[in-house]
Amino acid sequence: MQQDNAETLAQDVVIWLSGQEDLLLVFMNSTGGDAESIRKGMTDPHFLGAVLDFLMMDDAWVVAYCDAAGLPYDRPGRARAAIPGGSDMHWT
């Protein structure tokens, strides 16, 4: 996946999150963000990576987003890998 496609997917996740009031509050509380910082972050690859990291914290969130977007469940992970800082962790 290309980085620009991955960032577009992450932006779509933000839009989806905005319609999930309870989950949006969890996201805002966990990041310390507010509506303005979210708007500003929509073009920041690091913010968009953090959005995908947040989504992937819970399989149920991934399933809900992917079902709503009509995407395969592995798409957010593939997108995260294409954004800086998204390489797989190797614990050695």
N, CA, C and O of each residue as an XYZ file, in Angstrom:
368
protein
N       0.851     -1.179      0.000
C       0.000      0.000      0.000
C       0.895      1.239      0.000
O       1.899      1.288      0.710
N       0.531      2.219     -0.785
C       1.266      3.487     -0.849
C       0.906      4.353      0.364
O      -0.194      4.253      0.907
N       1.849      5.203      0.776
C       1.623      6.045      1.944
C       0.407      6.954      1.760
O      -0.369      7.132      2.699
N       0.227      7.527      0.581
C      -0.912      8.423      0.394
C      -2.245      7.687      0.523
O      -3.207      8.235      1.062
N      -2.306      6.447      0.032
C      -3.521      5.643      0.210
C      -3.748      5.303      1.681
O      -4.884      5.295      2.155
N      -2.669      5.024      2.392
C      -2.762      4.705      3.815
C      -3.249      5.913      4.610
O      -4.070      5.778      5.517
N      -2.740      7.087      4.265
C      -3.170      8.304      4.954
C      -4.645      8.587      4.675
O      -5.374      9.030      5.562
N      -5.080      8.331      3.448
C      -6.495      8.513      3.107
C      -7.368      7.572      3.931
O      -8.429      7.971      4.412
N      -6.929      6.329      4.096
C      -7.677      5.386      4.926
C      -7.735      5.877      6.367
O      -8.790      5.815      6.999
N      -6.623      6.362      6.889
C      -6.600      6.874      8.268
C      -7.533      8.075      8.414
O      -8.206      8.214      9.435
N      -7.579      8.934      7.411
C      -8.509     10.063      7.449
C      -9.949      9.561      7.479
O     -10.802     10.129      8.161
N     -10.206      8.492      6.733
C     -11.531      7.887      6.740
C     -11.867      7.322      8.122
O     -13.013      7.388      8.566
N     -10.865      6.769      8.789
C     -11.079      6.268     10.154
C     -11.473      7.425     11.073
O     -12.362      7.275     11.911
N     -10.819      8.572     10.922
C     -11.162      9.742     11.746
C     -12.616     10.139     11.498
O     -13.355     10.427     12.439
N     -13.018     10.153     10.239
C     -14.405     10.500      9.905
C     -15.356      9.482     10.520
O     -16.393      9.851     11.070
N     -15.005      8.200     10.427
C     -15.824      7.155     11.042
C     -15.888      7.354     12.561
O     -16.957      7.259     13.164
N     -14.739      7.627     13.162
C     -14.700      7.849     14.615
C     -15.620      8.999     15.026
O     -16.261      8.943     16.075
N     -15.680     10.031     14.201
C     -16.509     11.184     14.554
C     -17.985     10.818     14.652
O     -18.760     11.525     15.296
N     -18.373      9.724     14.020
C     -19.745      9.251     14.123
C     -19.970      8.243     15.230
O     -21.095      7.790     15.440
N     -18.911      7.888     15.940
C     -18.977      6.929     17.047
C     -18.721      7.693     18.342
O     -17.608      7.672     18.869
N     -19.739      8.359     18.849
C     -19.569      9.309     19.949
C     -18.785      8.736     21.136
O     -17.841      9.369     21.610
N     -19.157      7.566     21.614
C     -18.471      6.989     22.773
C     -17.010      6.683     22.464
O     -16.125      6.953     23.276
N     -16.767      6.121     21.292
C     -15.402      5.774     20.912
C     -14.570      7.025     20.640
O     -13.380      7.062     20.952
N     -15.187      8.036     20.066
C     -14.477      9.296     19.835
C     -14.023      9.899     21.163
O     -12.919     10.433     21.260
N     -14.872      9.812     22.180
C     -14.483     10.325     23.500
C     -13.315      9.529     24.073
O     -12.422     10.103     24.697
N     -13.311      8.219     23.868
C     -12.184      7.397     24.323
C     -10.912      7.839     23.607
O      -9.863      7.988     24.233
N     -11.004      8.049     22.296
C      -9.850      8.499     21.521
C      -9.352      9.857     22.030
O      -8.156     10.035     22.259
N     -10.252     10.790     22.201
C      -9.857     12.136     22.648
C      -9.263     12.095     24.051
O      -8.279     12.781     24.329
N      -9.849     11.302     24.928
C      -9.317     11.202     26.290
C      -7.952     10.521     26.312
O      -7.087     10.887     27.108
N      -7.758      9.538     25.448
C      -6.485      8.820     25.458
C      -5.362      9.628     24.814
O      -4.190      9.427     25.133
N      -5.713     10.536     23.916
C      -4.682     11.340     23.248
C      -4.561     12.734     23.837
O      -3.585     13.435     23.573
N      -5.538     13.142     24.629
C      -5.534     14.507     25.144
C      -5.930     15.508     24.075
O      -5.751     16.714     24.243
N      -6.465     15.004     22.981
C      -6.823     15.866     21.865
C      -8.207     16.460     21.999
O      -9.000     16.070     22.855
N      -8.472     17.416     21.128
C      -9.790     18.024     21.031
C     -10.131     18.150     19.550
O      -9.352     17.742     18.688
N     -11.286     18.710     19.267
C     -11.738     18.789     17.875
C     -10.737     19.561     17.011
O     -10.487     19.173     15.869
N     -10.178     20.613     17.522
C      -9.219     21.416     16.752
C      -7.945     20.639     16.441
O      -7.444     20.698     15.318
N      -7.420     19.918     17.413
C      -6.199     19.145     17.164
C      -6.456     18.004     16.184
O      -5.571     17.624     15.418
N      -7.662     17.466     16.214
C      -8.011     16.421     15.249
C      -8.059     17.011     13.842
O      -7.524     16.423     12.903
N      -8.696     18.166     13.695
C      -8.742     18.821     12.380
C      -7.338     19.097     11.858
O      -7.047     18.835     10.691
N      -6.476     19.619     12.706
C      -5.101     19.922     12.297
C      -4.326     18.651     11.974
O      -3.456     18.665     11.103
N      -4.625     17.561     12.656
C      -3.897     16.314     12.471
C      -4.256     15.561     11.206
O      -3.570     14.606     10.840
N      -5.308     15.969     10.537
C      -5.770     15.241      9.354
C      -4.752     15.203      8.216
O      -4.896     14.402      7.292
N      -3.740     16.044      8.266
C      -2.706     16.025      7.225
C      -1.340     15.623      7.782
O      -0.346     15.642      7.056
N      -1.286     15.268      9.038
C      -0.028     14.908      9.690
C       0.118     13.382      9.723
O      -0.662     12.703     10.391
N       1.107     12.841      9.012
C       1.267     11.383      8.979
C       1.429     10.752     10.363
O       0.957      9.638     10.591
N       2.085     11.447     11.280
C       2.274     10.886     12.626
C       0.944     10.784     13.372
O       0.679      9.793     14.054
N       0.116     11.810     13.236
C      -1.217     11.769     13.841
C      -2.045     10.654     13.221
O      -2.701      9.888     13.928
N      -2.010     10.569     11.889
C      -2.792      9.545     11.195
C      -2.332      8.146     11.576
O      -3.149      7.232     11.687
N      -1.043      7.974     11.774
C      -0.535      6.694     12.262
C      -1.069      6.387     13.648
O      -1.431      5.249     13.947
N      -1.117      7.413     14.496
C      -1.648      7.224     15.852
C      -3.128      6.847     15.815
O      -3.590      6.064     16.644
N      -3.869      7.401     14.858
C      -5.286      7.049     14.706
C      -5.415      5.556     14.401
O      -6.245      4.861     14.987
N      -4.584      5.077     13.480
C      -4.633      3.653     13.144
C      -4.173      2.796     14.314
O      -4.736      1.729     14.560
N      -3.148      3.256     15.044
C      -2.713      2.531     16.239
C      -3.871      2.403     17.228
O      -4.104      1.336     17.798
N      -4.592      3.508     17.422
C      -5.728      3.488     18.336
C      -6.781      2.494     17.865
O      -7.244      1.666     18.650
N      -7.159      2.566     16.607
C      -8.181      1.672     16.074
C      -7.798      0.217     16.294
O      -8.637     -0.610     16.652
N      -6.525     -0.088     16.076
C      -6.089     -1.485     16.141
C      -5.859     -1.982     17.566
O      -5.433     -3.120     17.762
N      -6.136     -1.140     18.559
C      -6.035     -1.583     19.948
C      -7.120     -2.598     20.298
O      -6.979     -3.347     21.265
N      -8.190     -2.626     19.525
C      -9.313     -3.506     19.848
C      -9.845     -4.118     18.555
O     -10.252     -3.402     17.641
N      -9.838     -5.433     18.489
C     -10.320     -6.115     17.287
C     -11.760     -5.721     16.955
O     -12.117     -5.623     15.781
N     -12.570     -5.500     17.955
C     -13.965     -5.130     17.707
C     -14.049     -3.786     16.985
O     -14.931     -3.588     16.150
N     -13.148     -2.872     17.299
C     -13.135     -1.569     16.614
C     -12.733     -1.748     15.152
O     -13.311     -1.124     14.262
N     -11.737     -2.602     14.909
C     -11.303     -2.869     13.537
C     -12.453     -3.478     12.747
O     -12.732     -3.055     11.625
N     -13.109     -4.455     13.322
C     -14.224     -5.115     12.646
C     -15.338     -4.102     12.363
O     -15.877     -4.071     11.257
N     -15.681     -3.284     13.343
C     -16.756     -2.300     13.155
C     -16.405     -1.309     12.043
O     -17.237     -1.010     11.186
N     -15.169     -0.803     12.062
C     -14.760      0.142     11.013
C     -14.764     -0.541      9.645
O     -15.350     -0.023      8.694
N     -14.124     -1.678      9.547
C     -14.015     -2.368      8.255
C     -15.379     -2.778      7.716
O     -15.626     -2.678      6.514
N     -16.262     -3.234      8.589
C     -17.613     -3.578      8.150
C     -18.325     -2.337      7.600
O     -18.982     -2.400      6.561
N     -18.187     -1.221      8.300
C     -18.831      0.022      7.855
C     -18.242      0.524      6.539
O     -18.957      1.072      5.699
N     -16.934      0.334      6.368
C     -16.251      0.828      5.172
C     -16.220     -0.196      4.039
O     -15.807      0.125      2.925
N     -16.652     -1.416      4.315
C     -16.626     -2.463      3.306
C     -15.209     -2.893      2.941
O     -14.918     -3.180      1.779
N     -14.336     -2.935      3.937
C     -12.934     -3.284      3.716
C     -12.579     -4.602      4.388
O     -13.230     -4.998      5.355
N     -11.549     -5.289      3.885
C     -11.051     -6.485      4.584
C     -10.446     -6.071      5.935
O      -9.955     -4.954      6.100
N     -10.497     -6.985      6.869
C     -10.055     -6.668      8.231
C      -8.558     -6.395      8.343
O      -8.121     -5.808      9.332
N      -7.777     -6.797      7.374
C      -6.338     -6.543      7.448
C      -5.938     -5.175      6.894
O      -4.776     -4.782      7.001
N      -6.881     -4.452      6.308
C      -6.551     -3.189      5.650
C      -5.985     -2.124      6.600
O      -5.007     -1.471      6.233
N      -6.549     -1.911      7.809
C      -5.948     -0.913      8.696
C      -4.495     -1.250      9.061
O      -3.656     -0.352      9.136
N      -4.195     -2.516      9.284
C      -2.817     -2.907      9.603
C      -1.883     -2.675      8.437
O      -0.748     -2.235      8.621
N      -2.355     -2.968      7.238
C      -1.541     -2.724      6.054
C      -1.320     -1.224      5.860
O      -0.238     -0.790      5.467
N      -2.356     -0.447      6.142
C      -2.222      1.008      6.037
C      -1.218      1.521      7.074
O      -0.384      2.375      6.774
N      -1.308      0.995      8.279
C      -0.395      1.459      9.339
C       1.053      1.175      8.971
O       1.939      1.978      9.265
N       1.295      0.053      8.337
C       2.659     -0.306      7.939
C       3.206      0.640      6.881
O       4.422      0.760      6.732
N       2.324      1.317      6.140
C       2.750      2.209      5.069
C       2.983      3.644      5.528
O       3.475      4.472      4.762
N       2.630      3.938      6.777
C       2.813      5.284      7.326
C       4.064      5.265      8.208
O       4.289      4.292      8.928
N       4.882      6.324      8.166
C       6.103      6.330      8.994
C       5.834      5.939     10.443
O       4.875      6.396     11.066
N       6.709      5.078     10.960
C       6.584      4.591     12.323
C       5.730      3.354     12.435
O       5.484      2.867     13.538
N       5.268      2.833     11.302
C       4.338      1.719     11.336
C       4.927      0.367     11.055
O       4.192     -0.594     10.823
N       6.243      0.269     11.071
C       6.827     -1.030     10.805
C       6.513     -1.995     11.949
O       6.278     -1.584     13.085
N       6.517     -3.267     11.624
C       6.217     -4.279     12.643
C       7.252     -4.252     13.763
O       8.444     -4.048     13.534
N       6.762     -4.462     14.967
C       7.646     -4.545     16.125
C       8.312     -5.916     16.148
O       7.668     -6.939     15.918
N       9.566     -5.918     16.419
C      10.300     -7.173     16.581
C      10.887     -7.194     17.993
O      11.795     -6.424     18.308
N      10.370     -8.070     18.825
C      10.819     -8.169     20.209
C      11.896     -9.246     20.271
O      11.625    -10.427     20.056
N      13.108     -8.821     20.564
C      14.200     -9.790     20.656
C      14.881     -9.686     21.998
O      15.830    -10.423     22.268
